[in-house]
Amino acid sequence: QVQLVESGGRLAQAGGSLKFSCAVSGSAFTITTMAMGWYRQAPGNQRELVAAFTSAGTSNYGDPEKGRFTISSDNAKNTMYLQMDNLQPEDTAVYYCNAVLGPWNYWGEGTQVTVSS
């Protein structure tokens, strides 16, 4: 069973920064063997892609996040990160860590991020 443990700051002012971590545990699988990414869901909206690693080893970002958010990983720690800079009130949402391995789709518990103006 894969467990995704999220941690990071939850509150920021507009223009500020937050960084999230997603540690993979409870399994022999590593972040290099799974498709990893971050998603978010704002009230009344569908869950949407924030950033994800591609199978080619590059990164994809949602349009609102390009140039402001950075996805990275530390393979030795089996941990994925999301650095969020220049946060805006519209970035307020619940952020989720995601891992996909074949037919299995795993989600972190979600972290509420609130950005005040």
C-alpha positions, 0 to 999 in steps of 0.5 A, a space after each residue: 500500500 502506497 502512502 503519500 504524506 504531505 507537509 508544508 505551509 498553509 497560509 501566505 499573503 499575496 506575493 509570498 511563497 510556500 513549499 510542500 513536500 510529499 513523502 512516499 512510504 509504506 511501499 517498495 515503490 519509489 517516486 522514480 517508478 511512479 508518475 508523480 504530480 500535484 493537483 489542486 481543487 478550489 471550492 466549486 471547481 474540479 480538481 486540476 493539474 498543478 504540476 507533474 513529472 512526465 515519463 520523459 523526466 521533464 515537467 508539465 504545469 497548469 497554465 496558471 502555475 507556469 513561471 511561478 511554481 516548480 516541481 522537484 524531487 529528491 529520489 534518495 528521500 523518496 520525496 517530491 516537492 512543490 515550490 510555489 512563488 508569487 502566490 495569489 488569492 486565486 491559488 487558494 485551494 486544497 492541494 493534493 499529492 498524486 502517484 500513479 502506478 499502472 492501474 493504481 491511483 494514490 492521493 495524499 490527504 490534501 492540504 488547504 492553502 489560503 492566500 490573502 490579498 
